[in-house]
Amino acid sequence: MDIRQLTTFQRAATLLSFSRAAAELNYAQSSVTGQIRGLENSLGVELFERLSGRQVRLTPAGRRLLPYAERLLSLADEARGATAGPPEPSGQLVIGTMETLATYRLPPLLEYFHHRYPGLQLVLRPGSGAEILHALRQGTVDLGLLMSAETRHRGVDSEVLGPEPLAAVTGPGHPLAGRARVTSADLRDVPVLAPESGRGHRRLLETELRSRPGAPVPLLESGTVESTKRWAAAGLGVGLLPAVAVREDLESGALVALAWRPPFEVFTQLVRRPRTSPTREMRLFTEQARAVLAEDREATAA
């Protein structure tokens, strides 16, 4: 086995396609096929089962080898970085993240890296939680930041950075705005502004507002966080949003927080591929994300 063969095997095993692996690694497809065959010969087993067309799938031996290959490649990267890498973090780190986190949580973190480590480029790839997890499993992002009620996700390792408070908000003139207490039953009688499907708390909100199994839920599709805030401020309904996203609107009086707390929690989480040693840049981002998000969360709570 050599590093070049393991790299080719890992990409082909992740993409389940020799042609896509060749395109990503800038090889001829015949080179990918030859490297895989050489690896199979050195191990004395078949690693891929060739299907019809260009599709392949891992054999049991291939599935057993994959986590070892990822660990060996990660250690090789770590060894290169420790011996011949630049003194400062550099290169590109691709982060999959959700709209709310990218807009309201990450600016201090991006500012820190911009001034402290100019040689390291942080690239944000926005998406839903499901899209971020898929991209991480496919290897198209290095790390993921998401909000979800679930804290364990198939095929990835997750670290909870803390709860993400939610706030029910509406315009100052809304009938519920002045009430000392608002219940879930009250919300069933008004339009509730729901972000697009795929958001972390959408399903939980629907369950809470459903009066009985199969009953309709008064959700009004509002798209993005910003459109939800604008619709709520205009009195079109009640929006349930992360508190960090409405902090300035509440301070200015454009929105009013209702006296209602959802009976569920969502958590900001850092997710990564399992069984891989993080690079120096990944470790640095993780450490700073913990510190910056903890400080920002304290400010939001206050």
N, C-alpha and C positions, 0 to 999 in steps of 0.2 A: 504494500500500500504506500502511496505517496500523497502529498497534500493536493496536488493537481487532480488526481483521480477522486479523492474524497470530496473536493469542491464540486466537481462535475456530478458526482453521485448525489450529493446533498441537494443541488438545484434540480436535478432530474426527479429526485424522489419527492421534493416539495411541489413541483409543477406537474408531475406525472406526465411529462412530455419531453422527449429527447430534442425535438425541434425547438421548443420554447426555451429549453435550457441552453441550446446552442446559440440562439439569438441573444439571450441575456448575457452569456459569457463571451460573446463575439467569437465563437468557434464555428467551423464547418460541422454539419450534423454528423458526418463520417468520423470526425475527431471525437465527438461525444460518444458515439457508438463504440469506437475503439478503446477509449478510456474505461468505459463501463465494462467492456469485455475483458480488458486487462485486469481490472479489479476483481471481476468474477473468477478469472483464472487463478489469481494469486490466493483467493480465499477458498477455491474449490467448490463454490456454490453459485447458483443463479440468484441474482438480486432483483431482477425484473421479469415479469411475465408479459410477453408481447401480445397485445390484443389486436383486433382487426383495425385497419387503418393505421394511424400514428399513435394510438393510445397505448399506454403501458400502466401496469400497476405493480406494486411491490410484492415480492414473495415474502413468506414468513421470515426468511433469512434477511431480506432487505429491510423489513420492519425492525428487526432486532439490531441491525447495523446502524440505522439512521441516528438514534440518540448518541451513539458512540462517535459517529462521524461529526455531529454538531459539536460535541465536547472537544474533540481533537482539533477541529478548525478554530474554535474559540480560543483554545490554549495556544495555538500557533499564532493567532493574531495578538494575543496578550504577550507572547514571547517577543514578537517583532517590535511591539510597542515599547517593551521594557528595555530592549537592547539597541534598537536603531531608530526609534521614533523621535519626533521633535520634542523639545523640552516642554512645550505647552500643548494642551489639547487642541486638536486641529481636525480638519476633514469635515464631514457632513453627518449630522444626526437627524434622522427622519422620525418625527413624532406624530402619531395618529391621535387626534383629539376632537372633542365635541365643541360645537359652536359656543356654548356658554363658557366653557373653560378657556377656550382660545381668546375670547373677547374680554372676560372679566377676571380670570385668574392668572393667565400666563404673561401679560405685559411686564410685570416686575421681574419675572424670571428671564424673559427675553432681553430686557434692558441690562440685567446683570451679566449675561453671557456676552452681549454686544460690547460692553465696555471692558469686562475683565478678560475675556477670551476671544478676541476678534478673529483668531484663526479657525474657530469652530463655527460652522454654519448650522443653525437650527432651522429645519424645514418642517412646517406644520401641514399635515394632511387632514382637513376636516372631514367628519363623517359621523354617522350614528354609532352607537355602541356596537351593534352587530357588524357594521362595516369595519370598525377599528379592529375587532377581534379577528375577523376574517383576514384583514391585511397583515396582522401580526403572524397568524398561522402560515400565511403564504410567504412571509419574509419580505414584504414590500415596505414595511415600516420597522424601525428598530425598537421603539417603545410605544406604549399607548397610554393615554389619559382619558378616563371616561367616568361618567356618573351612572350608577346603577344600584338598585335595591339588592340584587344578587352580588355576592362577594366572591363566588367561586365560578370559574368559567372553564369550559372544556378546552383542553389542549394548551392552556397558558397558565403562568403563575401570576397571581395578583397580590398586591399590597394595598391595604386600605390606608389612605392618607388622612381620612377623617370624614365625619358626617357632613353632608351638604344641606344646610337648612333650606326649607321651602317656605314661601310666603304666598298666601292668597291675597290678590290685590285687585282693585277696581278704581274707577274714577271717583272723585270726591262727591259727586252728585248721585251716586248709585244708591238705591233704597237700602242695601245692606251695609253701607259704609258707616252709618252712625250707630249701629247696634252694638250693645255691650257683649253679646254672645251670638255666634253664628254656628249652626249645626249643619251636618251633611244633608239633612232633610231640607234645609233652607236652600242649599245649592242645587237641589234637584228641581227647584222651581224657577231657576234663572239660567240663561245660557252660560256655560262654562267654556272658556277659551282654551282649547287643547292644542299643544304643539303637534306637528306632523307625526304620523305613526313612526315608531322606532325610537322615540324618546324614552329615557329610562323610567319615568314615573307615569307614563300615559296609561299603561295597562292597570296599574294599581289605582289610579284615579277613576277609571271606568268601573272597576270592581266596587269601589267605595260608594259611588253615586248610583249604582244600579239598585233600584228599590226591591226588585225580585228577579229571579233567574229569567233571562230572556227579555226583560223590560228594556225599553229604549233609554239611552243615557243622553242628557241635554248637552252634548259636546258640540262646540262650534269650531271647526278646523281653522286654525289661525296661522299655521306655517311656522315662521321663525320666532325666536325670542323677541326681537324688536317689534315685529308686527303684533305679537300678543300684547306687548306693553302699550302700543299705540291704540289698539282696539279697546283694551281695558280702560285707558285714560279717557277715551271717547264715550265711555258708558255702555259699550256693546255687550259687556259681560264681565265675568270674574276670571282672572287668569291665575294659574298656579305655576309659579316660577321660582328658580333658585333665588334666595334672598340677595346674593351678591349681585344679581342682574338688575334688581330694582332698588338697590340701596340709594342711589342718587335721586331716583324718581320719588322715593318716599321723603327724602330730605327736602326736595323742592316743592312737595305738595301736589305734584302731577298725578301721583297714585296714592291710594290709601290702603293700608294693610287691614284685612278683616280679622275679627277675633275668632279665627278658625285655624286649627292645626290639623294637618292630615295625620291619620293613624298609621303612617308608614314612614320609613326613612330611606333616603338614598345616600350613597357614599361615593366620594371621589376616590378613584383607585388608579394605581400605576400597574400596568400589565406588561409582561415580557414573555419571551419564549422560554419554555422550561429547559432545564438540563444544559444550559449554555452559560459559560463564564462571561459576565458583562465586560465590555471594553472600558478603558479608563474614562472615555467620554460619557458612556452610559452611566457609570457609577457617579460621576460628577453631577450629571443632570438629576439623577435620582436623589442625591443628597441635598441639592439646592431646591428641588421641587418640594421635598419634605419641609424644609425650613420656611420657604416663601409662602407656601399654601397654609401652613400652620399660623404664620403671622397674619396673613390676610384674613383667615377665618376668624381669628380673634377680633379683628377690626370690624368684620361684618356682624358678629354677635353683639359687639358693643353698640 
